[in-house]
């Protein structure tokens, strides 16, 4: 299990420091009443901090990447809220809208792909309000409102079918990496949790997906 780290804010920052909430992994898909099911992206976990014109994109290892993703940082800066913290995944999608983490290292020249896109799955802070103790359902509503003016590089995470087993059938049909199931009543609490559970397709990136131990290590930066 990787060590959970905090991303240090600037000295003048008024927004809180976020400790990431991590889904526990289970082996089989399931359904639970009161839970929602989202696509699991094969991407790069990032917390987006906005305070005025200052924007940071911080990885799970606590490294700041706004200079690497200049266009994403600009899109977040252009969002209406003056202060904002989003949790999400930076992802690159192929022409079938399948996320391809290996393309962060090198994208094939002869295939169509999107630029890096921020798929936001949680809103933790908005206009001076800390939302982490609110139920996920309320945070999702705030998220959708916060990003509704951007239709090119920032999107709410895609919701799958309301039934967990039907959601898994979508994962298999479309070739997604997996799904993340979340208790819609859950608060956002740093660390590993049983309120979020993830299920992956077995051997998802082996061979044809370009997976290797080196590629896996990049995701923790």
Buried (B, 14 or more C-beta within 10 A) or exposed (E): EEEBBEBEBEEEBEBEBBBBBBBEEEEEBBBEEEBBBBBBBBBBBBBBBBBEEBBBBBBBEBBBBBEBBEEBBEBBBBBEBEBBBBBBBBBBBBEEEBBBBBBBEEBEEEEEEBEBBBBBBBBBBBEEEEBBEBBBBBBBEBBEEBBEEBEEBBBBBBEBBEBBEEBBBBBEEEBBBBBBBBBBEBBBEBEBBEBBBBBBBEEBBEEEBBBEEEBEEEBEE
